[in-house]
Amino acid sequence: MPNDPEIDGYRIYRTTTAATPEDTAIPIGSVGKDSASFAESSLTTGRYYYWVRSVDEYSGVEILSDYSLPKQVYVVNALETVQQFVAFALARDKAGMAAMLATDFKWMPVGELYASIDQTHFVNDMYDQFGTTAPIACCWELQLSSPTFSRSTAGTSVTIAVPGSLAGRYSDLYSTRTRRWMEVLETWKVSLTDGKLQYFSAGARELYPGTPTAFICTNMNSLELDNAVNLAWQTPEDPQLAGYRIYRGTKNDFSQALEFDEVSDPAATAFSADYFPGAPVYYWIVACDSYGEVSAPSTPVLTGVPNEIRELAESFLEASYRKSEADVKLYTTVDFNAYRLTTKFPLESYCDFTDFSMAASPYELVFSRPVLGELKYELTFIVKDGGTICTWSRISCTSIIVQISSVDGKWKVFAATFAD
């Protein structure tokens, strides 16, 4: 700063050429007389020249000095560089894309394990994504509002991490498959020296259809009467949705379930299946898209007994495993009886848990049935994968039959039989 006590501040000017600004040029900012710095942001990539003039205010009139010598600055807007490359890709402009790559540019091809230095392959790969014949991409969106969007500077490079999605073919490794894929987190590295792209990785994964939600049985209380299982669900939001597949099995294990029907209407929200009285049957639904991919399975629906009945029985078993007298009494009627072979135990005696031990959950429901004409259910449990579920007075039991009834509008366990 000049050693002049009359100076009251400074005016800052910016130009894109080395030519001295006009005397009437408008400054881009001002600083006080004691300030020795100025900063600005959000400039586009390019070369800029900064000039300073001192200000002396006298009788309400500003007297400006001559312009200082210019300070030349090359500014790199890394995000703008990334967005410009995407614009070239969408426009299928090979020359534009190639001109943005640094001489040491590397990229990670989707589906491969090692980075490539083949710039021509990279440009052609992006060019093909937006071609006119299938399989092609339809959009490329950078999710800049995502909380995982970040920028970091190290040395002479800026790394930008941004979630993005590119719908199109998966990669050259799967050139025969028309696939969608989504980039989990794109990584771009931009040189602060010349604004060129130094690195790109899509971090891609395959894009599968969404899972149907709110999967339920709508006639759980009238299965016997209807002799049918009426299933309903909410459709996932997916423009490529093609339909659904329905699975069922006798165990709560989707890997052992069998597909038994298809729903070809992607807008469908209901399906009716045959009812199998007595045995518990689990149902699942998966969505499938026009590429032949399927979603993860829905949460299961268990028929033969309402979920609240099953959960009550499982809660009773869990409380018995923990030998919690308070919780057992919470789930049972006051006239509850437990049966071990031919011996009957009232609630107080059962809660003593004398010579009693149970295997830990999970417990598997192997049989359930409503009692016709009454608000009662009977459920038979074993320890998952079989074996001894309970040892009581040195008697090993392999199953427990839990009986539930409605008492004053509330479901309660009124009996339990420990069977070998």
RODO-2510 file (C-alpha; in nm, 4 decimals, decimal comma):
residues 420
     n   res          X          Y          Z
     1     m     0,0000     0,0000     0,0000
     2     p     0,1225     0,3544    -0,0701
     3     n     0,2419     0,5605     0,2239
     4     d    -0,0106     0,8400     0,1883
     5     p    -0,2149     0,9620     0,4889
     6     e    -0,4715     1,1191     0,2564
     7     i    -0,5875     0,7844     0,1137
     8     d    -0,9386     0,6880     0,2325
     9     g    -0,9745     0,3491     0,0587
    10     y    -0,9331     0,1562    -0,2629
    11     r    -1,1474     0,0611    -0,5653
    12     i    -1,1030    -0,2809    -0,7299
    13     y    -1,1524    -0,3408    -1,1041
    14     r    -1,1542    -0,6575    -1,3136
    15     t    -1,1074    -0,6993    -1,6892
    16     t    -1,0583    -0,9912    -1,9254
    17     t    -0,7796    -0,8225    -2,1216
    18     a    -0,4492    -0,6550    -2,0305
    19     a    -0,5705    -0,3221    -2,1656
    20     t    -0,5995    -0,0490    -1,8998
    21     p    -0,9668     0,0154    -1,8121
    22     e    -1,1379     0,3392    -1,9080
    23     d    -1,1278     0,6131    -1,6490
    24     t    -1,5065     0,5820    -1,6131
    25     a    -1,5006     0,2047    -1,5530
    26     i    -1,7234     0,0798    -1,2717
    27     p    -1,5350    -0,0993    -0,9900
    28     i    -1,6333    -0,4501    -0,8802
    29     g    -1,5696    -0,3691    -0,5157
    30     s    -1,4133    -0,1463    -0,2555
    31     v    -1,1998    -0,1920     0,0555
    32     g    -1,1034     0,0368     0,3415
    33     k    -0,7750     0,2229     0,3708
    34     d    -0,6351    -0,0337     0,6167
    35     s    -0,7229    -0,3374     0,4037
    36     a    -0,4623    -0,5083     0,1913
    37     s    -0,6764    -0,7793     0,0321
    38     f    -0,9906    -0,8425    -0,1721
    39     a    -1,1686    -1,1694    -0,2603
    40     e    -1,4573    -1,2725    -0,4840
    41     s    -1,6112    -1,6053    -0,5890
    42     s    -1,8392    -1,7709    -0,8471
    43     l    -1,6359    -1,6638    -1,1473
    44     t    -1,6431    -1,8668    -1,4634
    45     t    -1,3255    -2,0327    -1,5860
    46     g    -1,0978    -1,7853    -1,7613
    47     r    -0,8100    -1,5355    -1,7396
    48     y    -0,8730    -1,2147    -1,5506
    49     y    -0,6799    -0,8926    -1,4794
    50     y    -0,7249    -0,7024    -1,1548
    51     w    -0,6533    -0,3325    -1,1091
    52     v    -0,6560    -0,1060    -0,8028
    53     r    -0,7086     0,2690    -0,7637
    54     s    -0,6685     0,4596    -0,4373
    55     v    -0,9412     0,6997    -0,3265
    56     d    -0,9020     1,0374    -0,1612
    57     e    -1,2253     1,2040    -0,0532
    58     y    -1,2016     1,5839    -0,0377
    59     s    -1,5014     1,8070     0,0279
    60     g    -1,7410     1,5280    -0,0716
    61     v    -1,5591     1,4593    -0,3984
    62     e    -1,3741     1,1346    -0,4709
    63     i    -1,0335     1,1786    -0,6249
    64     l    -0,9061     0,8566    -0,7844
    65     s    -0,5448     0,7717    -0,8548
    66     d    -0,4178     0,6194    -1,1742
    67     y    -0,4661     0,2440    -1,2197
    68     s    -0,2113     0,0150    -1,0646
    69     l    -0,0235    -0,2355    -1,2722
    70     p    -0,2535    -0,5334    -1,3432
    71     k    -0,2452    -0,8627    -1,1536
    72     q    -0,3118    -1,1494    -1,3916
    73     v    -0,5095    -1,4444    -1,2497
    74     y    -0,6270    -1,7629    -1,4183
    75     v    -0,9474    -1,8826    -1,2506
    76     v    -1,0777    -2,2400    -1,2731
    77     n    -1,4420    -2,3047    -1,1890
    78     a    -1,4186    -2,6810    -1,1458
    79     l    -1,7945    -2,7404    -1,1222
    80     e    -1,8476    -2,5372    -1,4376
    81     t    -1,5879    -2,7571    -1,6097
    82     v    -1,7779    -3,0702    -1,5084
    83     q    -2,1101    -2,9239    -1,6208
    84     q    -1,9612    -2,8184    -1,9534
    85     f    -1,8316    -3,1689    -2,0181
    86     v    -2,1783    -3,3135    -1,9424
    87     a    -2,3269    -3,0609    -2,1858
    88     f    -2,0835    -3,1741    -2,4570
    89     a    -2,1697    -3,5390    -2,3836
    90     l    -2,5434    -3,4721    -2,4087
    91     a    -2,4814    -3,2926    -2,7381
    92     r    -2,2646    -3,5846    -2,8619
    93     d    -1,9840    -3,3365    -2,9323
    94     k    -1,6707    -3,5494    -2,9563
    95     a    -1,4393    -3,2568    -3,0279
    96     g    -1,5755    -3,0611    -2,7337
    97     m    -1,5295    -3,3546    -2,4961
    98     a    -1,1792    -3,4370    -2,6211
    99     a    -1,0657    -3,0764    -2,5855
   100     m    -1,1531    -3,0794    -2,2155
   101     l    -0,9271    -3,3742    -2,1268
   102     a    -0,5807    -3,3251    -1,9797
   103     t    -0,2885    -3,5053    -2,1404
   104     d    -0,2628    -3,7313    -1,8319
   105     f    -0,6398    -3,7955    -1,8104
   106     k    -0,7502    -4,1300    -1,6601
   107     w    -1,0934    -4,2809    -1,6170
   108     m    -1,2528    -4,5857    -1,4577
   109     p    -1,4689    -4,7780    -1,7079
   110     v    -1,7949    -4,9002    -1,5575
   111     g    -1,7727    -5,2614    -1,4457
   112     e    -1,3911    -5,2794    -1,4682
   113     l    -1,1303    -5,2948    -1,1938
   114     y    -0,8524    -5,0740    -1,3305
   115     a    -0,8315    -4,7189    -1,4587
   116     s    -0,7741    -4,6545    -1,8290
   117     i    -0,5678    -4,3854    -2,0043
   118     d    -0,7454    -4,4435    -2,3380
   119     q    -0,9009    -4,1020    -2,4018
   120     t    -1,0475    -4,2023    -2,7370
   121     h    -1,2301    -4,4940    -2,5742
   122     f    -1,3655    -4,2604    -2,3065
   123     v    -1,4949    -4,0046    -2,5567
   124     n    -1,6494    -4,2783    -2,7724
   125     d    -1,8074    -4,4374    -2,4658
   126     m    -1,9742    -4,1087    -2,3686
   127     y    -2,0708    -4,0464    -2,7333
   128     d    -2,2406    -4,3861    -2,7564
   129     q    -2,4346    -4,3312    -2,4338
   130     f    -2,6428    -4,0665    -2,6094
   131     g    -2,6716    -4,2277    -2,9515
   132     t    -2,9796    -4,2778    -3,1640
   133     t    -3,0045    -4,6560    -3,1444
   134     a    -3,0587    -4,8758    -2,8399
   135     p    -2,9146    -4,9207    -2,5894
   136     i    -2,8809    -4,5508    -2,5153
   137     a    -2,9056    -4,3138    -2,2227
   138     c    -3,1827    -4,0596    -2,1950
   139     c    -3,0470    -3,8196    -1,9340
   140     w    -2,7514    -3,7291    -1,7159
   141     e    -2,8330    -3,5412    -1,3983
   142     l    -2,5862    -3,4130    -1,1385
   143     q    -2,7547    -3,3973    -0,7985
   144     l    -2,5900    -3,0797    -0,6690
   145     s    -2,8388    -3,0398    -0,3829
   146     s    -2,7381    -3,3759    -0,2337
   147     p    -2,5666    -3,3569     0,1075
   148     t    -2,2943    -3,5862    -0,0293
   149     f    -2,1909    -3,3293    -0,2924
   150     s    -1,8441    -3,1989    -0,2057
   151     r    -1,5430    -3,0125    -0,3403
   152     s    -1,1882    -3,0413    -0,2086
   153     t    -0,8558    -2,8916    -0,3194
   154     a    -0,5207    -3,0666    -0,2997
   155     g    -0,2140    -2,9216    -0,4664
   156     t    -0,3063    -2,8037    -0,8166
   157     s    -0,6260    -3,0104    -0,8491
   158     v    -0,9862    -2,9892    -0,7333
   159     t    -1,1823    -3,3084    -0,6710
   160     i    -1,5583    -3,2923    -0,7055
   161     a    -1,7751    -3,5741    -0,5699
   162     v    -2,1369    -3,5528    -0,6797
   163     p    -2,4217    -3,8056    -0,7005
   164     g    -2,5485    -3,8440    -1,0538
   165     s    -2,7682    -4,0707    -1,2590
   166     l    -2,7222    -4,1814    -1,6148
   167     a    -2,9873    -4,4090    -1,7621
   168     g    -2,8534    -4,6230    -2,0428
   169     r    -2,6417    -4,9254    -2,1199
   170     y    -2,4392    -5,0777    -1,8402
   171     s    -2,0941    -5,1033    -2,0001
   172     d    -1,9024    -5,2562    -2,2850
   173     l    -1,8598    -5,5681    -2,0711
   174     y    -2,2343    -5,6234    -2,1050
   175     s    -2,2876    -5,4837    -2,4535
   176     t    -2,5635    -5,7356    -2,5303
   177     r    -2,7708    -5,6325    -2,2293
   178     t    -2,9990    -5,3326    -2,2383
   179     r    -2,9589    -5,2098    -1,8857
   180     r    -3,0085    -4,9100    -1,6683
   181     w    -2,7351    -4,8076    -1,4326
   182     m    -2,7040    -4,5368    -1,1734
   183     e    -2,3905    -4,3652    -1,0559
   184     v    -2,3668    -4,3744    -0,6809
   185     l    -2,1055    -4,0996    -0,6582
   186     e    -1,9235    -3,9582    -0,9570
   187     t    -1,5693    -3,8429    -0,8910
   188     w    -1,4179    -3,5737    -1,1121
   189     k    -1,0705    -3,4234    -1,0801
   190     v    -1,0046    -3,0878    -1,2448
   191     s    -0,6657    -2,9176    -1,2919
   192     l    -0,6357    -2,5737    -1,1359
   193     t    -0,3576    -2,4965    -1,3828
   194     d    -0,5529    -2,5153    -1,7080
   195     g    -0,9091    -2,6245    -1,6140
   196     k    -0,8746    -2,9611    -1,7863
   197     l    -1,0291    -3,2873    -1,6649
   198     q    -0,7708    -3,5199    -1,5106
   199     y    -0,9879    -3,8076    -1,3837
   200     f    -1,3422    -3,9465    -1,3960
   201     s    -1,5034    -4,2403    -1,2175
   202     a    -1,8740    -4,3169    -1,2246
   203     g    -1,8795    -4,5460    -0,9202
   204     a    -2,1730    -4,7117    -1,0921
   205     r    -2,4134    -4,9760    -0,9790
   206     e    -2,7037    -5,1402    -1,1537
   207     l    -3,0407    -4,9735    -1,1160
   208     y    -3,3125    -5,2166    -1,0129
   209     p    -3,6854    -5,1521    -0,9817
   210     g    -3,8214    -5,0371    -0,6480
   211     t    -3,9788    -5,2827    -0,4052
   212     p    -4,3602    -5,2778    -0,3705
   213     t    -4,4605    -5,1411    -0,0304
   214     a    -4,7527    -5,1821     0,2118
   215     f    -4,7909    -5,5489     0,1102
   216     i    -5,0852    -5,6909     0,3071
   217     c    -5,3637    -5,9491     0,3102
   218     t    -5,6919    -5,7569     0,3009
   219     n    -5,9229    -6,0429     0,4078
   220     m    -5,7252    -6,1937     0,6942
   221     n    -6,0375    -6,2334     0,9107
   222     s    -6,2426    -6,4080     0,6435
   223     l    -5,9938    -6,6421     0,4771
   224     e    -6,1956    -6,9540     0,5597
   225     l    -6,5179    -6,7987     0,4347
   226     d    -6,3649    -6,6518     0,1175
   227     n    -6,1440    -6,9559     0,0519
   228     a    -5,9008    -6,7087    -0,1028
   229     v    -5,6072    -6,4886    -0,0037
   230     n    -5,6566    -6,1323    -0,1241
   231     l    -5,3241    -5,9492    -0,1450
   232     a    -5,2720    -5,5756    -0,1960
   233     w    -4,9705    -5,3450    -0,2287
   234     q    -4,8542    -5,0001    -0,3294
   235     t    -4,6665    -4,9706    -0,6579
   236     p    -4,3084    -4,8385    -0,6673
   237     e    -4,2341    -4,5253    -0,8676
   238     d    -4,0481    -4,6556    -1,1700
   239     p    -4,1099    -4,5528    -1,5327
   240     q    -3,9748    -4,8868    -1,6533
   241     l    -4,2023    -5,0976    -1,4304
   242     a    -4,3415    -5,3968    -1,6218
   243     g    -4,5278    -5,6031    -1,3606
   244     y    -4,4924    -5,8242    -1,0544
   245     r    -4,4124    -6,1796    -0,9490
   246     i    -4,5854    -6,3464    -0,6540
   247     y    -4,3999    -6,5965    -0,4345
   248     r    -4,5074    -6,8179    -0,1461
   249     g    -4,3567    -7,0672     0,0941
   250     t    -4,4244    -7,2453     0,4217
   251     k    -4,1267    -7,0845     0,5965
   252     n    -4,0341    -6,7228     0,6548
   253     d    -3,7395    -6,7571     0,4173
   254     f    -3,7638    -6,5968     0,0740
   255     s    -3,4731    -6,8059    -0,0568
   256     q    -3,6941    -7,1145    -0,0204
   257     a    -4,0093    -6,9547    -0,1631
   258     l    -4,1439    -7,0473    -0,5056
   259     e    -4,2834    -6,8155    -0,7701
   260     f    -4,6373    -6,9272    -0,8481
   261     d    -4,7913    -6,6424    -1,0484
   262     e    -4,7250    -6,3187    -1,2359
   263     v    -4,9113    -5,9900    -1,2671
   264     s    -4,8417    -5,8287    -1,6053
   265     d    -5,0118    -5,4960    -1,5322
   266     p    -4,7619    -5,2524    -1,3717
   267     a    -5,0533    -5,0430    -1,2405
   268     a    -5,2108    -5,3387    -1,0570
   269     t    -5,2350    -5,3150    -0,6787
   270     a    -5,4193    -5,6381    -0,5910
   271     f    -5,4058    -6,0128    -0,6521
   272     s    -5,6126    -6,3110    -0,5307
   273     a    -5,4533    -6,6493    -0,4535
   274     d    -5,5837    -6,9837    -0,3337
   275     y    -5,6189    -7,0298     0,0417
   276     f    -5,4584    -7,3269     0,2174
   277     p    -5,6340    -7,3821     0,5518
   278     g    -5,4351    -7,5093     0,8490
   279     a    -5,0747    -7,4582     0,7336
   280     p    -4,9142    -7,1134     0,7576
   281     v    -4,8208    -6,9764     0,4173
   282     y    -4,5922    -6,6784     0,3624
   283     y    -4,6368    -6,4554     0,0558
   284     w    -4,3935    -6,2116    -0,1065
   285     i    -4,4132    -5,9828    -0,4070
   286     v    -4,1314    -5,8481    -0,6255
   287     a    -4,1477    -5,5884    -0,9023
   288     c    -3,9914    -5,6482    -1,2426
   289     d    -3,8957    -5,3930    -1,5077
   290     s    -3,8832    -5,3885    -1,8844
   291     y    -3,5148    -5,4886    -1,8714
   292     g    -3,5985    -5,8162    -1,6962
   293     e    -3,4552    -5,7086    -1,3617
   294     v    -3,6423    -5,7672    -1,0358
   295     s    -3,6625    -5,5763    -0,7099
   296     a    -3,5819    -5,6964    -0,3621
   297     p    -3,8724    -5,8923    -0,2094
   298     s    -4,1401    -5,7179    -0,0104
   299     t    -4,1926    -5,7829     0,3565
   300     p    -4,3723    -6,1184     0,3917
   301     v    -4,7430    -6,1653     0,4564
   302     l    -4,8336    -6,4666     0,6709
   303     t    -5,1779    -6,6145     0,6139
   304     g    -5,3635    -6,8584     0,8357
   305     v    -5,3309    -6,6256     1,1326
   306     p    -5,3319    -6,2434     1,1671
   307     n    -4,9938    -6,0840     1,2337
   308     e    -5,1074    -5,9427     1,5699
   309     i    -5,1969    -6,2980     1,6847
   310     r    -4,8592    -6,4354     1,5768
   311     e    -4,6758    -6,1450     1,7405
   312     l    -4,8676    -6,2002     2,0668
   313     a    -4,7737    -6,5682     2,0710
   314     e    -4,4089    -6,4890     1,9964
   315     s    -4,4071    -6,2253     2,2728
   316     f    -4,5393    -6,4859     2,5188
   317     l    -4,2640    -6,7289     2,4166
   318     e    -3,9967    -6,4597     2,4445
   319     a    -4,1206    -6,3621     2,7936
   320     s    -4,1116    -6,7297     2,8969
   321     y    -3,7546    -6,7579     2,7645
   322     r    -3,6557    -6,4605     2,9805
   323     k    -3,8543    -6,6042     3,2751
   324     s    -4,0220    -6,2684     3,3163
   325     e    -4,3268    -6,3200     3,5360
   326     a    -4,4502    -5,9635     3,4750
   327     d    -4,4384    -5,9936     3,0971
   328     v    -4,5926    -6,3420     3,0912
   329     k    -4,8871    -6,2105     3,2935
   330     l    -4,9130    -5,9154     3,0557
   331     y    -4,9795    -6,1506     2,7630
   332     t    -5,1973    -6,4145     2,9337
   333     t    -5,5443    -6,4485     3,0827
   334     v    -5,5849    -6,4872     3,4583
   335     d    -5,7119    -6,8430     3,4071
   336     f    -5,4158    -6,9379     3,1861
   337     n    -5,2990    -7,3008     3,2048
   338     a    -4,9773    -7,4592     3,0845
   339     y    -4,9658    -7,8290     3,0031
   340     r    -4,6591    -8,0518     3,0257
   341     l    -4,7632    -8,3950     2,9111
   342     t    -5,0636    -8,4735     3,1356
   343     t    -4,9811    -8,2209     3,4086
   344     k    -5,1632    -7,8868     3,4244
   345     f    -5,0041    -7,5741     3,5723
   346     p    -5,2040    -7,2590     3,6505
   347     l    -5,0520    -6,9178     3,5813
   348     e    -4,8863    -6,8702     3,9229
   349     s    -4,7241    -7,2145     3,9147
   350     y    -4,6051    -7,1668     3,5575
   351     c    -4,4452    -6,8321     3,6480
   352     d    -4,2286    -7,0034     3,9086
   353     f    -4,0289    -7,1453     3,6147
   354     t    -3,9055    -7,4332     3,8310
   355     d    -3,6518    -7,6514     3,6448
   356     f    -3,7503    -7,4604     3,3302
   357     s    -3,5369    -7,3377     3,0381
   358     m    -3,6147    -7,2409     2,6805
   359     a    -3,4060    -7,2012     2,3684
   360     a    -3,3619    -6,8463     2,2462
   361     s    -3,5594    -6,7102     1,9523
   362     p    -3,6127    -6,7110     1,6595
   363     y    -3,9140    -6,9384     1,6852
   364     e    -4,0726    -7,0793     1,3708
   365     l    -4,4475    -7,1059     1,3223
   366     v    -4,5169    -7,4481     1,1685
   367     f    -4,8943    -7,4692     1,2078
   368     s    -5,1781    -7,2281     1,2751
   369     r    -5,5524    -7,2323     1,2511
   370     p    -5,8489    -7,0257     1,3596
   371     v    -6,1060    -7,2100     1,5717
   372     l    -6,4219    -7,2062     1,3608
   373     g    -6,7150    -7,0296     1,5230
   374     e    -6,5000    -6,8802     1,8018
   375     l    -6,2584    -6,5894     1,8434
   376     k    -5,9703    -6,8277     1,9071
   377     y    -5,6475    -6,9279     1,7355
   378     e    -5,4064    -7,2161     1,7806
   379     l    -5,0420    -7,1784     1,6816
   380     t    -4,7631    -7,4388     1,6938
   381     f    -4,4029    -7,3202     1,7238
   382     i    -4,0661    -7,4934     1,7097
   383     v    -3,7228    -7,3449     1,7577
   384     k    -3,5901    -7,2396     1,4172
   385     d    -3,4229    -7,5294     1,2342
   386     g    -3,5712    -7,7793     1,4854
   387     g    -3,4423    -7,9380     1,8039
   388     t    -3,5352    -7,8865     2,1671
   389     i    -3,7331    -7,5682     2,2233
   390     c    -3,7858    -7,6223     2,5965
   391     t    -3,6640    -7,8428     2,8817
   392     w    -3,9027    -7,8605     3,1779
   393     s    -3,8319    -8,0887     3,4757
   394     r    -3,5869    -8,2868     3,2623
   395     i    -3,8504    -8,3402     2,9918
   396     s    -3,7397    -8,2212     2,6482
   397     c    -4,0070    -8,0577     2,4335
   398     t    -3,9767    -8,0023     2,0600
   399     s    -4,2854    -7,7850     2,0092
   400     i    -4,5128    -7,5470     2,1973
   401     i    -4,8799    -7,5027     2,1079
   402     v    -5,0031    -7,1547     2,2008
   403     q    -5,3781    -7,0923     2,2210
   404     i    -5,5144    -6,7400     2,2007
   405     s    -5,8632    -6,6006     2,2533
   406     s    -6,0351    -6,2630     2,2633
   407     v    -6,1116    -6,1403     2,6160
   408     d    -6,3097    -5,8160     2,6453
   409     g    -6,1938    -5,7135     2,3001
   410     k    -5,8253    -5,7925     2,3657
   411     w    -5,6273    -6,0921     2,2466
   412     k    -5,4678    -6,2989     2,5260
   413     v    -5,2894    -6,6339     2,5568
   414     f    -5,5187    -6,8671     2,7534
   415     a    -5,3206    -7,1935     2,7243
   416     a    -4,9857    -7,3369     2,6187
   417     t    -4,9025    -7,7030     2,5638
   418     f    -4,5390    -7,8183     2,5756
   419     a    -4,5165    -8,1285     2,3579
   420     d    -4,2393    -8,3780     2,2869
***
